[in-house]
Amino acid sequence: MLASLNSLTSLIILAVFLTPFGEKAASSDSIASQEARPGSNLRRTHLVAGTQLVGYSTALLLLNQAWYKDYPRTSFHFHDDLPDWFQQDKLGHVSATYHLGRLSAASFRWAGLSNTGSAWAGAMSGLAFITAVEILDGFSAEWGASISDMAANALGAGTFLGQQLAWEEQRFLLKYSFHESGLAKYRPNLLGSNLPEKMLKDYNGQTFWLSFNLKSLLAPESNMPAWLNLAIGHGARGMLGSRHNPAYYNDEALPQMVRHRQWYLAPDIDFSRIPVQSPFLKTLLSGLNFLKMPAPALEYNSEQGLRFHWLFF
């Protein structure tokens, strides 16, 4: 669990470092659509590499202080957490590594690397950072390195890299959304005691989405809006513990609830494909593309069957 929280936190931190380089980028996630350059600009490349190194180092230091300092250290070891949280934390790993690679690649493309070079550099740098976070987990007595986390990280990097090499754009986006589950109050130490903590810790309120662009995949010659996406989401509810719900917390009885998965279907927006002229807005919209737009949604779960939400976050 811890590494997945670190991954989401890291994504927020590194977005601050990486997205400014996109101000002269194209209006979409198509890295290849940026203005062609005769070769890599060495000064810019050094600037991007140095900024990412500072960003990664700062993020690791902050995470070490925020997550690890209060727990004992031990020799490096592994921990099998694949059954935890209905794999919500694994989806967090996939999404975080995907977007780290996407943002990193955009900055390398700004520096003058080719589509292929920037895609590889971005995907590998994002994967290397998340691997370093996993190593920190491995030295924590409370947790341990997770092979399934590492596999999820590789899947996230591969999802970005494969699309960029095949299509020179991202037709499938991995996104995140959050809503208040109302369950964190029962175990605030585990699920969060305030909104920022809940957004990172409460898997009951997190939804991870696969958002695909309709025009680029289904109707490239149509008049369909280029920014219109359709998203499939996965969530879970009823979780007061990673695998099982405890009966008590602080000597108080906890409510009994059924743990179950939730599946969603909803429209979405690829923010990077919205036609705007301002370089600042282009960068801002591209940076926001890890968030799923609130929208009407269909939900299916085994406890309540099919449900409709007029507006789902």
Buried (B, 14 or more C-beta within 10 A) or exposed (E): BBBBBBBBBBBBBBBEBBBBBBBEBBBBBBBBBBEEBEEBBEEBBEBBBEBBEEBBEBBBEBBEEEBBEEEEEEEEEEBEBBEBBBBBBBBBBBBBBBBBBBBBBBBBBBBBBBBBBBBBBBBBBBBBBBBBBBEBBBBBEBBBBBEBBBBBBBBBBBBBBEBBEEBBBBBBBBBBBBBEBEBBEBBBEBBBBEEEBBBBBBBBBBBBBBBBBBBBEEEEEEEBBBBBBBBBBBBBBBBBBBEEBEEEBEEEEBEEBEBBBBBBEBBBBBBBBBEEEEEEBBBBBBBBBBBBBBBEBBBEBEEEEEEEBEEBB
